[in-house]
Amino acid sequence: MSTNVAAASEVRWHPFADGGALRADARRRVIDSAARAIDERRRFVIVLAGGSTPRALYRSLRDADTDWTRWHVYFGDERCVAADDAERNSVMAAETLLDHVPIPPAQRHAIPAELGADAAARRYSDALRDVGEFDVVLLGLGEDGHAASLFPGQVAPAESDVVAVFDAPKPPPERVSLSAARLSRTRAALFLIEGESKRDAVRRWRAGVDIPASTIRPRSGVDVLLDASLLE
């Protein structure tokens, strides 16, 4: 097995006693990655996730000592609802972080999911065409093992960066998601997992069951930050 393949398959599990400790570690990792990226490449490219754990993380980042003008923000997935709908990941991220820090508006790249899944997927694919490798991708884990809006049983077109989703098993059924292949093009992938409802998905992932989360395989491997109780 080549070194790259081995690294791509590596999943590092980091258990924490409580959510506060988990989010503090996630905050440190994001800030450290930003500092490295800005020092080496003069820009920091991050993919944000939705969910309650990221929400608390985003609030904690507001006072980070970082050059916000160098941040470029993308999203892993989005619901196809109105642009100002409270269910949008972009709205949550704006309310908790983006509207409180001086990231230039042109560097905040929301998925235009209000256009419908097909049109939005095409538009976001164009937006990502010249992006290259992300620095950090933030992800959650669904009860069924889904990540972003990649659900069990879905097959993304080969080589596609962005996927139009029409049959999500939870509302709304129409969504847009970065593909597993595009999410894997990152220097760091961080899963943030809290809550008893995630126990079975964690168990299946650790047992080697093929779930959507396990298809995200950067060359650098994956870091999973989770409740210690989920490993018991």
MDAnalysis code that builds the backbone (N, CA, C; Angstrom):
import MDAnalysis as mda
import numpy as np

u = mda.Universe.empty(696, n_residues=232, atom_resindex=np.repeat(np.arange(232), 3), trajectory=True)
u.add_TopologyAttr("name", ["N", "CA", "C"] * 232)
u.add_TopologyAttr("resid", np.arange(1, 233))
u.add_TopologyAttr("resname", ["MET", "SER", "THR", "ASN", "VAL", "ALA", "ALA", "ALA", "SER", "GLU", "VAL", "ARG", "TRP", "HIS", "PRO", "PHE", "ALA", "ASP", "GLY", "GLY", "ALA", "LEU", "ARG", "ALA", "ASP", "ALA", "ARG", "ARG", "ARG", "VAL", "ILE", "ASP", "SER", "ALA", "ALA", "ARG", "ALA", "ILE", "ASP", "GLU", "ARG", "ARG", "ARG", "PHE", "VAL", "ILE", "VAL", "LEU", "ALA", "GLY", "GLY", "SER", "THR", "PRO", "ARG", "ALA", "LEU", "TYR", "ARG", "SER", "LEU", "ARG", "ASP", "ALA", "ASP", "THR", "ASP", "TRP", "THR", "ARG", "TRP", "HIS", "VAL", "TYR", "PHE", "GLY", "ASP", "GLU", "ARG", "CYS", "VAL", "ALA", "ALA", "ASP", "ASP", "ALA", "GLU", "ARG", "ASN", "SER", "VAL", "MET", "ALA", "ALA", "GLU", "THR", "LEU", "LEU", "ASP", "HIS", "VAL", "PRO", "ILE", "PRO", "PRO", "ALA", "GLN", "ARG", "HIS", "ALA", "ILE", "PRO", "ALA", "GLU", "LEU", "GLY", "ALA", "ASP", "ALA", "ALA", "ALA", "ARG", "ARG", "TYR", "SER", "ASP", "ALA", "LEU", "ARG", "ASP", "VAL", "GLY", "GLU", "PHE", "ASP", "VAL", "VAL", "LEU", "LEU", "GLY", "LEU", "GLY", "GLU", "ASP", "GLY", "HIS", "ALA", "ALA", "SER", "LEU", "PHE", "PRO", "GLY", "GLN", "VAL", "ALA", "PRO", "ALA", "GLU", "SER", "ASP", "VAL", "VAL", "ALA", "VAL", "PHE", "ASP", "ALA", "PRO", "LYS", "PRO", "PRO", "PRO", "GLU", "ARG", "VAL", "SER", "LEU", "SER", "ALA", "ALA", "ARG", "LEU", "SER", "ARG", "THR", "ARG", "ALA", "ALA", "LEU", "PHE", "LEU", "ILE", "GLU", "GLY", "GLU", "SER", "LYS", "ARG", "ASP", "ALA", "VAL", "ARG", "ARG", "TRP", "ARG", "ALA", "GLY", "VAL", "ASP", "ILE", "PRO", "ALA", "SER", "THR", "ILE", "ARG", "PRO", "ARG", "SER", "GLY", "VAL", "ASP", "VAL", "LEU", "LEU", "ASP", "ALA", "SER", "LEU", "LEU", "GLU"])
u.atoms.positions = np.array([
    [0.845, -1.192, 0.000],
    [0.000, 0.000, 0.000],
    [0.877, 1.237, 0.000],
    [0.548, 2.211, -0.831],
    [1.361, 3.414, -0.903],
    [1.152, 4.277, 0.324],
    [2.090, 5.180, 0.562],
    [1.979, 6.084, 1.713],
    [0.733, 6.939, 1.622],
    [0.424, 7.436, 0.416],
    [-0.744, 8.287, 0.274],
    [-2.027, 7.548, 0.587],
    [-2.148, 6.318, 0.119],
    [-3.352, 5.543, 0.376],
    [-3.490, 5.262, 1.862],
    [-2.378, 4.921, 2.511],
    [-2.433, 4.650, 3.949],
    [-2.878, 5.882, 4.707],
    [-2.308, 7.052, 4.356],
    [-2.680, 8.282, 5.047],
    [-4.139, 8.618, 4.809],
    [-4.611, 8.388, 3.572],
    [-5.989, 8.710, 3.246],
    [-6.961, 7.859, 4.035],
    [-6.550, 6.678, 4.453],
    [-7.432, 5.767, 5.172],
    [-7.394, 5.981, 6.685],
    [-6.486, 6.816, 7.161],
    [-6.310, 6.960, 8.598],
    [-7.414, 7.819, 9.215],
    [-8.019, 7.285, 10.282],
    [-9.006, 8.038, 11.057],
    [-8.499, 8.099, 12.492],
    [-8.313, 9.313, 13.003],
    [-7.800, 9.508, 14.360],
    [-8.960, 9.937, 15.255],
    [-9.205, 9.161, 16.308],
    [-10.326, 9.400, 17.218],
    [-9.834, 10.154, 18.447],
    [-10.480, 11.297, 18.753],
    [-10.069, 12.148, 19.864],
    [-11.258, 12.315, 20.819],
    [-11.322, 11.520, 21.888],
    [-12.443, 11.619, 22.830],
    [-12.265, 12.759, 23.830],
    [-13.384, 13.402, 24.187],
    [-13.381, 14.505, 25.147],
    [-14.444, 14.266, 26.214],
    [-14.144, 14.732, 27.411],
    [-15.038, 14.500, 28.544],
    [-16.337, 15.287, 28.426],
    [-16.293, 16.419, 27.744],
    [-17.509, 17.231, 27.604],
    [-17.415, 18.086, 26.337],
    [-18.562, 18.684, 25.994],
    [-18.631, 19.473, 24.774],
    [-17.734, 20.691, 24.804],
    [-17.557, 21.288, 25.980],
    [-16.691, 22.454, 26.074],
    [-15.260, 22.136, 25.694],
    [-14.764, 21.007, 26.170],
    [-13.392, 20.600, 25.846],
    [-13.268, 20.265, 24.364],
    [-14.295, 19.638, 23.810],
    [-14.282, 19.298, 22.378],
    [-14.203, 20.568, 21.533],
    [-15.056, 21.538, 21.857],
    [-15.076, 22.772, 21.055],
    [-13.801, 23.591, 21.240],
    [-13.223, 23.556, 22.443],
    [-11.967, 24.274, 22.662],
    [-10.860, 23.690, 21.797],
    [-10.830, 22.369, 21.669],
    [-9.816, 21.742, 20.829],
    [-10.060, 22.057, 19.357],
    [-11.326, 22.034, 18.951],
    [-11.656, 22.380, 17.563],
    [-11.257, 23.818, 17.266],
    [-11.528, 24.718, 18.205],
    [-11.163, 26.128, 18.036],
    [-9.647, 26.267, 17.856],
    [-8.883, 25.583, 18.688],
    [-7.426, 25.633, 18.596],
    [-6.954, 25.128, 17.237],
    [-7.520, 24.026, 16.773],
    [-7.105, 23.454, 15.497],
    [-7.397, 24.413, 14.339],
    [-8.575, 25.049, 14.363],
    [-8.926, 25.980, 13.288],
    [-7.991, 27.181, 13.302],
    [-7.760, 27.758, 14.468],
    [-6.899, 28.945, 14.560],
    [-5.466, 28.608, 14.156],
    [-4.967, 27.461, 14.607],
    [-3.605, 27.053, 14.222],
    [-3.499, 26.835, 12.714],
    [-4.518, 26.211, 12.132],
    [-4.514, 25.990, 10.679],
    [-4.554, 27.307, 9.923],
    [-5.353, 28.245, 10.438],
    [-5.434, 29.558, 9.789],
    [-4.088, 30.264, 9.826],
    [-3.429, 30.225, 10.982],
    [-2.128, 30.890, 11.115],
    [-1.111, 30.294, 10.149],
    [-1.109, 28.949, 10.042],
    [-0.181, 28.272, 9.138],
    [-0.462, 28.642, 7.693],
    [-1.720, 28.580, 7.316],
    [-2.096, 28.840, 5.926],
    [-1.781, 30.278, 5.527],
    [-2.094, 31.222, 6.406],
    [-1.846, 32.633, 6.098],
    [-0.351, 32.904, 6.009],
    [0.419, 32.276, 6.880],
    [1.868, 32.456, 6.845],
    [2.481, 31.870, 5.579],
    [1.971, 30.686, 5.164],
    [2.578, 29.985, 4.036],
    [1.993, 30.382, 2.683],
    [0.681, 30.693, 2.645],
    [0.023, 30.913, 1.352],
    [-0.757, 32.227, 1.281],
    [-0.752, 32.973, 2.374],
    [-1.420, 34.277, 2.445],
    [-2.925, 34.194, 2.341],
    [-3.502, 33.005, 2.531],
    [-4.953, 32.851, 2.535],
    [-5.314, 31.596, 3.305],
    [-6.505, 31.605, 3.907],
    [-7.010, 30.465, 4.660],
    [-8.373, 30.111, 4.101],
    [-8.507, 28.877, 3.612],
    [-9.739, 28.442, 2.948],
    [-10.407, 27.375, 3.814],
    [-11.576, 27.704, 4.345],
    [-12.276, 26.819, 5.265],
    [-13.664, 26.499, 4.732],
    [-14.107, 25.262, 4.968],
    [-15.455, 24.819, 4.620],
    [-16.229, 24.644, 5.913],
    [-17.342, 25.353, 6.043],
    [-18.136, 25.316, 7.262],
    [-19.252, 24.282, 7.173],
    [-19.648, 23.787, 8.354],
    [-20.732, 22.820, 8.477],
    [-21.899, 23.456, 9.231],
    [-23.054, 22.835, 9.136],
    [-24.190, 23.241, 9.951],
    [-24.232, 22.413, 11.228],
    [-25.246, 22.662, 12.066],
    [-25.416, 21.859, 13.270],
    [-25.115, 22.611, 14.553],
    [-25.510, 22.017, 15.677],
    [-25.390, 22.694, 16.970],
    [-23.949, 22.799, 17.457],
    [-23.138, 21.774, 17.251],
    [-21.743, 21.843, 17.706],
    [-20.960, 22.905, 16.938],
    [-21.037, 22.954, 15.607],
    [-20.390, 24.054, 14.890],
    [-20.905, 25.431, 15.307],
    [-22.195, 25.531, 15.618],
    [-22.751, 26.829, 16.036],
    [-21.991, 27.378, 17.238],
    [-21.780, 26.542, 18.244],
    [-21.049, 26.983, 19.430],
    [-19.586, 27.268, 19.097],
    [-18.994, 26.486, 18.217],
    [-17.613, 26.726, 17.792],
    [-17.500, 28.081, 17.111],
    [-18.431, 28.393, 16.216],
    [-18.361, 29.652, 15.481],
    [-18.429, 30.845, 16.438],
    [-19.301, 30.770, 17.424],
    [-19.368, 31.861, 18.403],
    [-18.036, 32.043, 19.115],
    [-17.384, 30.925, 19.429],
    [-16.121, 30.993, 20.169],
    [-14.985, 31.561, 19.338],
    [-15.150, 31.555, 18.012],
    [-14.084, 32.044, 17.126],
    [-14.105, 33.556, 16.945],
    [-15.157, 34.222, 17.383],
    [-15.296, 35.651, 17.111],
    [-14.095, 36.465, 17.605],
    [-13.512, 36.073, 18.749],
    [-12.405, 36.854, 19.308],
    [-11.037, 36.252, 18.966],
    [-10.993, 35.390, 17.963],
    [-9.723, 34.759, 17.574],
    [-8.724, 35.797, 17.085],
    [-7.464, 35.574, 17.426],
    [-6.379, 36.441, 16.965],
    [-5.929, 35.933, 15.598],
    [-6.563, 36.438, 14.552],
    [-6.294, 35.984, 13.190],
    [-6.530, 37.136, 12.223],
    [-5.955, 37.052, 11.055],
    [-6.186, 38.061, 10.020],
    [-7.420, 37.654, 9.224],
    [-8.570, 38.149, 9.644],
    [-9.838, 37.754, 9.013],
    [-9.881, 38.125, 7.542],
    [-9.123, 39.126, 7.136],
    [-9.166, 39.539, 5.727],
    [-8.560, 38.487, 4.807],
    [-7.898, 37.486, 5.391],
    [-7.291, 36.408, 4.604],
    [-8.160, 35.152, 4.574],
    [-9.311, 35.192, 5.249],
    [-10.186, 34.021, 5.300],
    [-11.072, 33.973, 4.057],
    [-11.224, 32.756, 3.512],
    [-12.136, 32.490, 2.398],
    [-13.051, 31.358, 2.847],
    [-14.345, 31.628, 2.901],
    [-15.301, 30.716, 3.534],
    [-16.215, 30.075, 2.499],
    [-16.280, 28.746, 2.555],
    [-17.189, 27.961, 1.722],
    [-18.060, 27.090, 2.630],
    [-19.012, 26.382, 2.037],
    [-19.930, 25.558, 2.810],
    [-19.966, 24.140, 2.254],
    [-20.091, 23.176, 3.162],
    [-20.125, 21.777, 2.754],
    [-21.444, 21.360, 2.142],
    [-22.532, 21.989, 2.593],
    [-23.840, 21.651, 2.035],
    [-24.823, 22.750, 2.397],
    [-26.002, 22.665, 1.772],
    [-27.039, 23.655, 2.046],
    [-28.401, 23.085, 1.708],
    [-29.410, 23.574, 2.410],
    [-30.803, 23.214, 2.140],
    [-31.369, 24.146, 1.071],
    [-32.193, 23.598, 0.200],
    [-32.781, 24.408, -0.862],
    [-34.040, 25.103, -0.342],
    [-33.799, 26.170, 0.388],
    [-34.856, 27.033, 0.909],
    [-34.445, 28.469, 0.616],
    [-35.287, 29.418, 0.995],
    [-34.998, 30.831, 0.715],
    [-33.661, 31.251, 1.315],
    [-33.014, 32.223, 0.696],
    [-31.676, 32.652, 1.105],
    [-31.629, 33.152, 2.540],
    [-32.755, 33.656, 3.056],
    [-32.770, 34.177, 4.420],
    [-33.464, 33.246, 5.409],
    [-33.718, 32.010, 4.990],
    [-34.396, 31.042, 5.865],
    [-33.481, 30.660, 7.029],
    [-34.043, 30.597, 8.226],
    [-33.256, 30.270, 9.425],
    [-32.659, 28.880, 9.366],
    [-33.190, 28.010, 8.496],
    [-32.660, 26.649, 8.377],
    [-31.396, 26.581, 7.531],
    [-31.036, 27.676, 6.886],
    [-29.849, 27.678, 6.039],
    [-28.575, 27.648, 6.884],
    [-27.603, 26.845, 6.471],
    [-26.293, 26.839, 7.134],
    [-25.618, 28.204, 7.003],
    [-25.795, 28.849, 5.862],
    [-25.175, 30.153, 5.653],
    [-25.746, 31.205, 6.592],
    [-27.032, 31.119, 6.889],
    [-27.657, 32.063, 7.821],
    [-27.127, 31.832, 9.231],
    [-27.060, 30.569, 9.645],
    [-26.516, 30.257, 10.966],
    [-25.080, 30.736, 11.101],
    [-24.261, 30.501, 10.099],
    [-22.860, 30.912, 10.158],
    [-22.734, 32.432, 10.197],
    [-23.606, 33.123, 9.469],
    [-23.574, 34.584, 9.487],
    [-23.945, 35.117, 10.864],
    [-24.992, 34.547, 11.455],
    [-25.461, 35.029, 12.751],
    [-24.468, 34.755, 13.872],
    [-23.771, 33.633, 13.782],
    [-22.884, 33.251, 14.878],
    [-21.457, 33.728, 14.710],
    [-21.010, 33.930, 13.453],
    [-19.608, 34.298, 13.234],
    [-19.419, 35.353, 12.155],
    [-19.857, 35.069, 10.955],
    [-19.416, 35.857, 9.794],
    [-19.813, 37.319, 9.856],
    [-20.973, 37.621, 10.453],
    [-21.400, 39.016, 10.548],
    [-20.688, 39.757, 11.679],
    [-19.832, 39.067, 12.418],
    [-19.161, 39.666, 13.572],
    [-17.666, 39.845, 13.361],
    [-17.166, 39.445, 12.203],
    [-15.729, 39.533, 11.928],
    [-15.532, 40.145, 10.536],
    [-14.372, 40.786, 10.301],
    [-14.175, 41.529, 9.043],
    [-13.699, 40.697, 7.859],
    [-14.360, 39.574, 7.607],
    [-14.082, 38.836, 6.373],
    [-14.727, 39.596, 5.221],
    [-13.982, 39.947, 4.176],
    [-14.585, 40.668, 3.050],
    [-15.767, 39.899, 2.462],
    [-16.857, 40.594, 2.162],
    [-18.044, 39.911, 1.609],
    [-17.742, 39.042, 0.400],
    [-16.810, 39.464, -0.443],
    [-16.482, 38.688, -1.648],
    [-15.806, 37.370, -1.315],
    [-15.374, 37.204, -0.060],
    [-14.706, 35.969, 0.364],
    [-15.629, 35.069, 1.175],
    [-16.906, 35.396, 1.217],
    [-17.929, 34.558, 1.850],
    [-18.762, 33.931, 0.737],
    [-18.606, 32.629, 0.554],
    [-19.194, 31.963, -0.616],
    [-20.333, 31.029, -0.197],
    [-21.516, 31.592, -0.025],
    [-22.690, 30.777, 0.282],
    [-23.101, 29.973, -0.948],
    [-23.665, 28.796, -0.723],
    [-24.230, 28.004, -1.826],
    [-25.572, 28.636, -2.208],
    [-25.800, 28.985, -3.470],
    [-27.055, 29.635, -3.865],
    [-28.199, 28.629, -4.003],
    [-28.475, 27.919, -2.906],
    [-29.435, 26.813, -2.956],
    [-30.857, 27.275, -3.222],
    [-31.137, 28.572, -3.042],
    [-32.466, 29.091, -3.350],
    [-32.792, 28.972, -4.839],
    [-31.762, 28.721, -5.665],
    [-31.979, 28.552, -7.107],
    [-32.503, 27.164, -7.460],
    [-32.510, 26.251, -6.499],
    [-32.837, 24.862, -6.776],
    [-31.559, 24.043, -6.861],
    [-31.670, 22.749, -6.603],
    [-30.482, 21.906, -6.445],
    [-29.605, 21.864, -7.697],
    [-30.206, 21.662, -8.851],
    [-29.402, 21.539, -10.075],
    [-28.651, 22.827, -10.388],
    [-29.372, 23.935, -10.415],
    [-28.747, 25.215, -10.765],
    [-27.702, 25.605, -9.730],
    [-28.016, 25.383, -8.460],
    [-27.071, 25.744, -7.400],
    [-25.816, 24.893, -7.458],
    [-25.964, 23.607, -7.752],
    [-24.795, 22.732, -7.858],
    [-23.889, 23.184, -8.999],
    [-24.478, 23.551, -10.129],
    [-23.670, 24.031, -11.257],
    [-22.948, 25.328, -10.882],
    [-23.670, 26.241, -10.250],
    [-23.081, 27.536, -9.882],
    [-21.940, 27.348, -8.874],
    [-22.127, 26.452, -7.908],
    [-21.094, 26.275, -6.886],
    [-19.889, 25.521, -7.440],
    [-20.125, 24.631, -8.375],
    [-19.007, 23.962, -9.051],
    [-18.122, 24.993, -9.745],
    [-18.764, 25.977, -10.382],
    [-17.996, 27.051, -11.025],
    [-17.209, 27.846, -9.991],
    [-17.826, 28.118, -8.844],
    [-17.164, 28.905, -7.803],
    [-15.945, 28.188, -7.233],
    [-15.978, 26.856, -7.270],
    [-14.888, 26.063, -6.702],
    [-13.795, 25.719, -7.710],
    [-14.010, 26.039, -8.963],
    [-13.132, 25.557, -10.021],
    [-11.672, 25.922, -9.792],
    [-11.400, 27.103, -9.297],
    [-10.010, 27.557, -9.122],
    [-9.567, 27.567, -7.664],
    [-10.310, 26.898, -6.810],
    [-10.009, 26.971, -5.374],
    [-8.841, 26.075, -4.987],
    [-8.728, 24.905, -5.572],
    [-7.663, 23.987, -5.175],
    [-7.978, 23.308, -3.856],
    [-6.940, 23.048, -3.073],
    [-7.111, 22.303, -1.827],
    [-7.617, 23.224, -0.720],
    [-8.626, 22.762, 0.028],
    [-9.073, 23.493, 1.206],
    [-8.009, 23.360, 2.303],
    [-8.049, 24.270, 3.269],
    [-7.176, 24.137, 4.436],
    [-7.851, 23.342, 5.548],
    [-9.132, 23.619, 5.794],
    [-9.895, 22.899, 6.821],
    [-11.295, 22.649, 6.298],
    [-11.784, 21.431, 6.485],
    [-13.180, 21.095, 6.236],
    [-13.787, 20.659, 7.559],
    [-14.849, 21.343, 7.988],
    [-15.574, 20.976, 9.202],
    [-16.785, 20.141, 8.815],
    [-17.018, 19.074, 9.565],
    [-18.096, 18.143, 9.250],
    [-18.781, 17.656, 10.521],
    [-20.026, 17.245, 10.371],
    [-20.741, 16.568, 11.431],
    [-21.059, 15.152, 10.981],
    [-21.701, 14.399, 11.858],
    [-22.089, 13.023, 11.549],
    [-23.564, 12.850, 11.891],
    [-24.358, 12.417, 10.909],
    [-25.770, 12.173, 11.161],
    [-26.013, 10.821, 11.793],
    [-27.193, 10.643, 12.360],
    [-27.547, 9.376, 13.000],
    [-27.447, 8.198, 12.050],
    [-27.666, 8.450, 10.752],
    [-27.601, 7.396, 9.741],
    [-26.221, 7.301, 9.096],
    [-25.251, 8.069, 9.617],
    [-23.902, 8.043, 9.057],
    [-23.661, 9.066, 7.971],
    [-24.639, 9.936, 7.719],
    [-24.423, 10.910, 6.649],
    [-23.470, 12.014, 7.097],
    [-22.816, 12.629, 6.121],
    [-21.947, 13.768, 6.340],
    [-22.264, 14.788, 5.261],
    [-22.214, 16.088, 5.624],
    [-22.737, 17.136, 4.748],
    [-24.168, 16.703, 4.368],
    [-24.514, 16.711, 3.081],
    [-25.817, 16.149, 2.675],
    [-25.605, 14.935, 1.786],
    [-24.610, 14.122, 2.153],
    [-24.337, 12.850, 1.481],
    [-24.956, 11.754, 2.339],
    [-26.062, 11.201, 1.865],
    [-26.840, 10.245, 2.638],
    [-26.608, 8.816, 2.158],
    [-26.885, 7.829, 3.007],
    [-26.709, 6.426, 2.605],
    [-27.505, 6.104, 1.340],
    [-26.883, 5.338, 0.466],
    [-27.554, 4.896, -0.751],
    [-27.424, 5.837, -1.928],
    [-26.907, 7.036, -1.703],
    [-26.726, 7.969, -2.812],
    [-25.402, 7.703, -3.517],
    [-25.407, 7.869, -4.814],
    [-24.192, 7.687, -5.611],
    [-23.917, 8.980, -6.355],
    [-22.806, 9.625, -6.025],
    [-22.448, 10.879, -6.697],
    [-21.831, 10.579, -8.054],
    [-22.115, 11.399, -9.058],
    [-21.476, 11.217, -10.365],
    [-19.952, 11.264, -10.215],
    [-19.270, 10.433, -10.972],
    [-17.812, 10.390, -10.900],
    [-17.219, 11.763, -11.178],
    [-16.224, 12.110, -10.394],
    [-15.472, 13.349, -10.549],
    [-16.290, 14.605, -10.292],
    [-17.501, 14.474, -9.747],
    [-18.285, 15.673, -9.509],
    [-17.856, 16.339, -8.208],
    [-17.743, 17.667, -8.217],
    [-17.372, 18.425, -7.026],
    [-18.576, 18.746, -6.157],
    [-19.714, 18.983, -6.790],
    [-20.923, 19.389, -6.079],
    [-22.082, 18.518, -6.555],
    [-22.889, 18.073, -5.613],
    [-23.961, 17.122, -5.905],
    [-25.317, 17.772, -5.653],
    [-26.234, 17.616, -6.588],
    [-27.627, 18.015, -6.385],
    [-28.361, 16.845, -5.737],
    [-28.989, 17.099, -4.599],
    [-29.683, 16.051, -3.839],
    [-31.182, 16.331, -3.894],
    [-31.971, 15.317, -4.285],
    [-33.417, 15.500, -4.416],
    [-34.231, 14.621, -3.483],
    [-33.579, 13.673, -2.836],
    [-34.346, 12.712, -2.036],
    [-33.732, 12.524, -0.656],
    [-33.315, 13.617, -0.030],
    [-32.771, 13.514, 1.323],
    [-33.827, 12.909, 2.240],
    [-33.440, 11.992, 3.137],
    [-34.418, 11.329, 3.998],
    [-34.940, 12.191, 5.132],
    [-34.435, 13.427, 5.250],
    [-34.963, 14.359, 6.241],
    [-35.236, 15.676, 5.533],
    [-36.217, 16.439, 6.009],
    [-36.579, 17.662, 5.288],
    [-35.514, 18.749, 5.422],
    [-35.425, 19.598, 4.384],
    [-36.103, 19.463, 3.094],
    [-35.398, 18.419, 2.233],
    [-36.128, 17.745, 1.355],
    [-35.515, 16.691, 0.547],
    [-34.541, 17.201, -0.503],
    [-34.696, 18.472, -0.892],
    [-33.834, 19.021, -1.935],
    [-32.690, 19.813, -1.295],
    [-31.458, 19.420, -1.631],
    [-30.266, 20.023, -1.037],
    [-29.136, 20.086, -2.054],
    [-28.051, 20.705, -1.648],
    [-26.827, 20.753, -2.447],
    [-25.689, 20.367, -1.513],
    [-24.763, 19.538, -1.991],
    [-23.667, 19.095, -1.139],
    [-22.382, 18.988, -1.939],
    [-21.274, 19.334, -1.300],
    [-19.982, 18.982, -1.874],
    [-19.873, 17.467, -1.864],
    [-19.249, 16.906, -2.878],
    [-19.075, 15.460, -2.964],
    [-18.014, 14.996, -1.983],
    [-17.986, 13.700, -1.719],
    [-16.951, 13.141, -0.844],
    [-15.567, 13.404, -1.419],
    [-15.444, 13.307, -2.746],
    [-14.149, 13.548, -3.377],
    [-13.697, 14.982, -3.169],
    [-14.629, 15.957, -3.291],
    [-14.231, 17.366, -3.118],
    [-13.953, 17.682, -1.656],
    [-14.726, 17.117, -0.748],
    [-14.473, 17.322, 0.674],
    [-13.137, 16.707, 1.097],
    [-12.691, 15.711, 0.354],
    [-11.416, 15.048, 0.665],
    [-10.216, 15.841, 0.186],
    [-10.437, 16.842, -0.633],
    [-9.326, 17.674, -1.114],
    [-9.060, 18.783, -0.101],
    [-8.521, 18.396, 1.039],
    [-8.288, 19.332, 2.129],
    [-7.059, 18.922, 2.919],
    [-6.429, 19.901, 3.522],
    [-5.270, 19.616, 4.365],
    [-5.684, 19.073, 5.720],
    [-6.911, 19.370, 6.141],
    [-7.409, 18.865, 7.427],
    [-8.912, 18.693, 7.348],
    [-9.406, 17.541, 7.798],
    [-10.840, 17.275, 7.896],
    [-11.161, 17.008, 9.360],
    [-12.066, 17.808, 9.930],
    [-12.429, 17.678, 11.335],
    [-13.906, 17.328, 11.458],
    [-14.194, 16.156, 12.003],
    [-15.559, 15.798, 12.355],
    [-15.802, 16.191, 13.799],
    [-16.922, 16.864, 14.073],
    [-17.310, 17.259, 15.421],
    [-18.586, 16.497, 15.764],
    [-18.512, 15.602, 16.759],
    [-19.625, 14.685, 17.025],
    [-19.996, 14.733, 18.504],
    [-21.233, 15.107, 18.767],
    [-21.773, 15.110, 20.123],
    [-23.159, 14.489, 20.104],
    [-23.563, 13.888, 21.221],
    [-24.935, 13.423, 21.361],
    [-25.100, 11.916, 21.276],
    [-25.931, 11.402, 22.160],
    [-26.176, 9.965, 22.239],
    [-26.732, 9.398, 20.944],
    [-27.465, 10.221, 20.181],
    [-28.077, 9.731, 18.948],
    [-27.047, 9.336, 17.896],
    [-25.795, 9.738, 18.085],
    [-24.745, 9.419, 17.107],
    [-24.015, 8.114, 17.438],
    [-24.384, 7.471, 18.547],
    [-23.626, 6.304, 19.013],
    [-23.556, 5.192, 17.964],
    [-24.693, 4.842, 17.355],
    [-24.690, 3.722, 16.412],
    [-23.874, 4.051, 15.167],
    [-23.966, 5.299, 14.693],
    [-23.186, 5.690, 13.521],
    [-21.696, 5.621, 13.817],
    [-21.299, 6.067, 15.016],
    [-19.887, 5.972, 15.413],
    [-19.457, 4.517, 15.479],
    [-20.291, 3.680, 16.078],
    [-19.963, 2.242, 16.201],
    [-19.760, 1.611, 14.834],
    [-20.653, 1.917, 13.888],
    [-20.539, 1.330, 12.553],
    [-19.304, 1.832, 11.822],
    [-19.005, 3.118, 11.978],
    [-17.809, 3.674, 11.344],
    [-16.567, 2.986, 11.886],
    [-16.472, 2.850, 13.197],
    [-15.305, 2.224, 13.806],
    [-15.198, 0.743, 13.465],
    [-16.345, 0.121, 13.153],
    [-16.346, -1.293, 12.785],
    [-16.015, -1.511, 11.313],
    [-15.832, -0.424, 10.574],
    [-15.477, -0.554, 9.164],
    [-16.654, -0.628, 8.226],
    [-17.861, -0.345, 8.729],
    [-19.036, -0.342, 7.864],
    [-18.941, 0.851, 6.907],
    [-19.362, 0.647, 5.674],
    [-19.299, 1.694, 4.654],
    [-20.447, 2.673, 4.858],
    [-20.166, 3.804, 5.504],
    [-21.153, 4.863, 5.670],
    [-20.637, 6.101, 4.933],
    [-21.506, 7.054, 4.618],
    [-21.036, 8.227, 3.861],
    [-19.851, 8.936, 4.502],
    [-19.840, 9.071, 5.821],
    [-18.733, 9.764, 6.483],
    [-17.391, 9.100, 6.187],
    [-17.386, 7.790, 6.068],
    [-16.130, 7.061, 5.866],
    [-15.576, 7.219, 4.461],
    [-16.362, 7.806, 3.546],
    [-15.882, 8.003, 2.175],
    [-15.105, 9.309, 2.019],
    [-15.043, 10.110, 3.068],
    [-14.267, 11.357, 3.053],
    [-12.871, 11.022, 3.552],
    [-11.891, 11.013, 2.646],
    [-10.567, 10.458, 2.934],
    [-9.455, 11.357, 2.392],
    [-9.153, 12.440, 3.090],
    [-8.015, 13.272, 2.663],
    [-6.709, 12.506, 2.794],
    [-5.699, 12.938, 2.054],
    [-4.382, 12.315, 2.166],
    [-3.826, 12.418, 3.583],
    [-4.184, 13.489, 4.287],
    [-3.690, 13.706, 5.652],
    [-4.471, 12.919, 6.691],
    [-5.518, 12.208, 6.283],
    [-6.352, 11.498, 7.230],
    [-7.458, 12.370, 7.780],
    [-8.201, 11.828, 8.720],
    [-9.364, 12.500, 9.294],
    [-9.213, 12.534, 10.810],
    [-9.559, 13.664, 11.409],
    [-9.582, 13.776, 12.869],
    [-11.021, 13.868, 13.337],
    [-11.415, 12.951, 14.211],
    [-12.779, 12.899, 14.730],
    [-12.754, 13.326, 16.197],
    [-13.379, 14.460, 16.490],
    [-13.473, 14.974, 17.849],
    [-14.863, 14.615, 18.353],
    [-14.944, 13.850, 19.442],
    [-16.246, 13.347, 19.852],
    [-16.359, 13.171, 21.365],
    [-17.613, 13.021, 21.836],
    [-17.879, 12.700, 23.223],
    [-17.197, 11.384, 23.566],
    [-16.455, 11.363, 24.673],
    [-15.816, 10.113, 25.102],
    [-16.834, 9.027, 25.347],
    [-18.031, 9.389, 25.784],
    [-19.057, 8.388, 26.092],
    [-19.490, 7.605, 24.861],
    [-19.289, 8.160, 23.667],
    [-19.708, 7.467, 22.445],
    [-18.791, 6.310, 22.106],
    [-17.652, 6.217, 22.768],
    [-16.717, 5.114, 22.528],
    [-16.870, 4.008, 23.561],
    [-17.767, 4.186, 24.511],
    [-17.932, 3.180, 25.580],
    [-18.784, 2.019, 25.101],
])
